[in-house]
Amino acid sequence: MVAMAIGGFGIGTGEFVIMGLLPEVAQDIGITIPQAGHVISAYALGVVIGAPLLAVLAAGWPRRRLLVALMIFYALGNFASAMAPSYLTLNLLRFVAGLPHGTYFGVAALVAASLVEPWRRAQAVGWVMLGLTTATLVGVPIATWLGEVFGWRAAFALVGVISVLAAVMVQREVPDQPADHRASPMRELGALRRKQVWLTLGIGAIGLGGLFSVFSYIKPTLIEVAGMNASLVPAVLALFGCGMIVGNLAGSRLADKALIPTIGGLLVWAFVVLGAFVFTAHHPWLAAINVFLVGTIVAMGPTLQIRLMDVAGDAQTLAAALNHSAFNMANALGAWLGGLSIAAGMGYPSTGWVGALLAVAGLGVFAWSVSAARKEKAAAA
């Protein structure tokens, strides 16, 4: 699990480090900062497309070999990004680097769940996801510092090195699991015929959007609304990373005890925490505490991962990988709607209202899922 978490650490660092290096990228290749931001979208698009595509194409692969191949793929994508000569090339290479992201986490979650007792599955998935959440606290600050001192290309080179290390560790430590002889692309695509798979993905894509609605604009909110000194912002971002780690561990434990109530409870928690941000955003210390609490919402990640495993039937790989496509769709949706509310003149704190409304919408999808499951169970009986 530690070996697979190192891979998650590398992927998390590679995904988020660019957000702190946009000025350096823009200056180096002669573009504006908003244009540099397009490389974030290119990566997210790669995740959304790559997760189902690679999961289906590699359905018959032994899982350890697939994990190693995905990490090598990710390493090459980041090494190539570090050498990108132009704006268009960098966007293309970030898209390519994003392709293995979702499939890696999906397959790693399946492997982790298979290594423990059934009642500890969510905790096992949480340990793998811990690499991603730890990256926001440790990996991203280190890579950002490296990028500021030696140039943004050094940050991507570091991610490539971490990915190579992860590939070696996975090959050495992860048990070899033979491929399911019945696995095929068509069987994996069968997951898309299951209503509960789509509803679970909808809970993540909508319900998690509020986290990104607030976090995408957290720096200007803290400085312009809360009146916080810019030098303190990194400390608040570290609090967000701490919140993600706490949420990941606590949420996975709760999910092992009662999965469905945990999902519903986390959506209610998201509504409360995000709604509170509207009011705490005006006070530096209250805002900092609230940012920590917003980070805990990431607990929905491992809980929804387990739910997808339960409802996917024999199409486990595709369903598990799609969880991270939903995660990135939540990122895009939350940031877009938060930007709309700010552009409409409602101010930076309004991103909290956007997040609260997305949590309510996620609760609506969750209620639909629970109701549909009850009807399916009654019909079967």
N, C-alpha and C positions, 0 to 999 in steps of 0.2 A: 504493500500500500504506500509506503514511503517512496519507493521507486516511481510509482505512478504519480504520486503527488508532486515529485520533482518536475515531471513533465507538465503538470498543471501549473506549477510555479513559473516555468519558462513561458508557457502560453499566456498566462495572466500578465506577466511582465511585458511580453511582446504586444499584447492588445492595448494596454493602457499607457505605456511609456510615451507614445507619440503625442498624447494630449498635453504633456508638459514641455514638449520640444517643438511645437508648431512655429514659433518665431525663428528658431535656428534653421528649421527646414526651409521656411519661406525665404530667408535671407540667402541661404546657400544655393538654392536652385532658381532664384529670381522670380518668385511668385508672391502673391499676397497671403496673409495669414488665413483668411477664409478659404482661399484655394488650397492651402496646405491642409486645411481641415477635411478636404475631400478624401484624403488618404484614409481617414478613420472610417468614412462611409464605405470606401472600397474594401477595406478589411471586413467590415460587418457583412457586406454583400457576399464576400467569399465564404464566410461562416454559414450564412443562410443557405447558399447553394451547395456548398461542399458537404455539409452534414448529411443530407439525404442521398446525394449522389455517390459519395464514397462508401457510405454504409451499404447501399444496394450493390455496388460493383464489387465490393470485397466481402460479400455475404458468406462465401465459402472459405475464407481464410482462417487459419488458426489465430486465436486472439492475441497471443503474445507476438507472433510475427507481424500481425497487423499494427499493434501498438508501436513496435519498433519502426516499422515502415513509415507510420504517420509522424513520428518524432523526427526521423531523418528528413522527411518531406518538409516539416516545419523549420528545421534547421537550415535547409537549403534555401527556403523562401526568405528567411531573415538575412542570411549571408548575402543573397542576391539583392535584397532591399538596401543593404549597407553600401552596395556598389552602384545603385541606380543613378544614371547620369542626368535624368530629366524628370519633369513633372509627370508626363504621361507614363513613362517607364515605372516610376515609383508607384503610381496608382495601380498599374497592372500587377506589379510584384507584390504589393500589399494584398490585393485580391487573391493572388495565388497563395500567399502565406496563410490567409484565412481559411482556405479550403479544408485542411485536416483538423481544424479546431474542434468542431462539434462532434465529429466521428471519434476523435481521441477520447474526449470526456465520456461519450456514450459507451464506448467499448470498455474503457477503464472502470466505469460504474458497474457494468455487468460482471467484469472479472472480480472486482472487489466484493460485490454481493455474493458471488459464488464461493468466496473463501471463508465465509463466516456462517454462523447459524442463521436460520431464516428470521429470527426475531432481532437480529443485529444488522440487517441489510442497510438500513438508512444510515446508521453510524459508519458503516464501511464506506458508503458513498460519500458521506460527509468528510471522511479522512482524505479521500482522493480530491474532493473539492477544496479541502483546506489549502492545497497548493495554490489554487487560484486566488483565494481570499488573502492568503499570506503575501502574495505578490503585490497586492495593493499597499501593504504596510512596509514591506522590506524591498522587494525586487524593483518596483517602480521608482522609489526614491534613489536607490543606488544607480539604476540605469539612467535616470534623469540627470543625476550629478555627473555621471560619466559622459553623457551627451553634451552637457554644458561645458565641460572642461576640454574634452577631446573631439567634440563635434558629434552631431546626431547620429552619424553612421556607426560610431563606436557602440551606441546603445543597442542597435540591431545586431551588431557583431556579438555582443555579450549574450543576447537572447539565443543566437545560434549556438554558442558554446554551451549554454545551459541545456539546450535541446539535445545536443550530441551526448552530453553527460547522462541525460534522462534515458536516451535510447540504450546506452551501455548498461545502465542500472536495471532497466526493464528486462533486457536480455539475460542479465545475471540472476535477478531476484524473482521475477514473476513466473509462477508455475506454467509449464507448457500445457495449454488446453487445446486438444485437437478440434478441428472444425466439425461442426454438425454435418453429417453426411447428407442430411435432408435440406440443408441451407441452400437457398437460391435467390437470385434477384426478385423473381416473381413472388416467392413466399414472403420476402421482406416487404414488398410493395403491398402485401395483404393488410399491413397495419393501417394503410390509408382508407381501408373500407370499414374500419371500426370507429363508431361514433364517439366512444369514450376517449379514444386517442386524440381526436380533434378537439373535444371539449377540454381535455387536460392541457393541451397545447394552448388553447384559448385562455385558460386561467393564467398561464405564465406570461403569454404575450401581452395581455391586458393588465392583469393584477400587479405584475412586476414593473409596469411602465412608470408608476409613480415614483419609484426609487430614482429612476434616471431623470424624471422631470425635475426633481429638486437638485440632484447631484450635478447635472450638466451645467447648472448656472450657480453653483455654490460659491465660487470665488467672488464674482461681482456682488452676490447677495451679502456675503460676509463683510466686504469692504465698503460697499455703497449704502447698504441698509443698516447693518449692525454696527457700522463704524469701526470695524476691527482693523488693527494695523496689519498691513500686508505681510509682515514678517511672521505673524502668528497663523496665517492660513495653512502652511504645511502641517503644523501641529494639529489643526482641526481635521485636515485630510487624513492624518494618521489615526485620529479618533474614529473616522469613518471606517478605516481598515480594521481597527479593533472591533468595531461593531459587527462587521462582516464575519470575522472569525468567531465571535461569541454567538451570533445568530446561526452560523453554519453548524457549530457543535451542538448548541441547545436545540435547534430545530430538528436535527437528525435524531437526537435522543427522543424527543417528543413524538416524532413520526413513527419510531419503532414501537411505541406504546399504543398510539391511536392515530393512524394515518389520516383518515378523513376529517376527524375533528381538528387535527393540527392544521390542515390546509385551510379550513374555514376560519380557525382562530387566528392564523397568520394574516389573512386578508382583513379581518377586523382590526388587528394590531396595526397593519399598514394604514388603514383609514384614520385611526387615532393619531399615530405618529406623524403622518404627513399633514393631516389637518392642523395639528398643533404647530407645525412649522410656520404657518401663516402669522402666528402671534409671537413665537419665540425669535423669529428672524430679526426683530428689532433690538434684541438684547444680546450682546456678544457671548456671555457665558451660557445663557439659555440656548442660544443658537448652537453653540458647540456641543452641548449635551444632546440636543435634538438631532444633530448630524450623526452622532454615535448611534442613536436609536434608529435613525433611518437606515444605517448600515446593517442593522440586525434583520431587516426585511429580506435579505438575501437567503434567509433560512428556507424560503420557499423553493430554492434550487434543489436540494437533495430530496425534499418531500415530494415534489412533482416528478422527480426522476424515478422514485420508487413507484409512484402511482402509474407512470407510463409502463413500467415493467409489468405491473399487475394487469393492465388492460390490453397489452399488446399481443397477448397470445404467443404464437410461435414466430412473431416478427420483432424480436427483441432488439436487434441491433439498430434497425432504422428508427424505431420509436425512441430508444434511448438517445440517439444522436439528434433527433429532432428537438429535444428539450433545449438544446443550445441554440438552435435556430430561433425558437420562441424567445429565448433570453435576449438575443440580439434584436429581434423585432420589437421587444419591449423597450430596448435601448433607443431605437429609432423613433418609436411612437411617443415615448415619454419626452424625449428631447424636443421633438417637433411640436407637440402640444404645449409644452412649457414655453417654447419660443413664441408661439402664437399668442399666448396670454400676456407675455411681456411686451410684444409688439403692439398689442391692442391697448397698451397704456395702463394695464392693471398692476404693474410693478413686479419686481423679482419675488416678493413673498407669495404672489398668486400661484407660483409653481406648486405650492403646498396644496391649494385647492384643486389644481389639476390632478395631483397625485392622489388626493382623497377620492375624487370622482372616479379615477381609474380603479382604485381599490374597490369601490362600490360596484363598478362594472364587472370587475373580476369576481366579486361575490355573486353577481347575477349569473355568470357562466358556471360558477361552482354549484349554485343551487340547481341549475338546469342539469348539470352532470349527475348530481345526487338523485334528483327526481327520475331521470332517464334510467339510472342504474337500478332503482327500485322497481320501475315498471318492467325492465328486462328480467329481473329476478322473479317477479310475480308471474310474468308470462311463462318463464321456464318452469316454474313450480306447477 
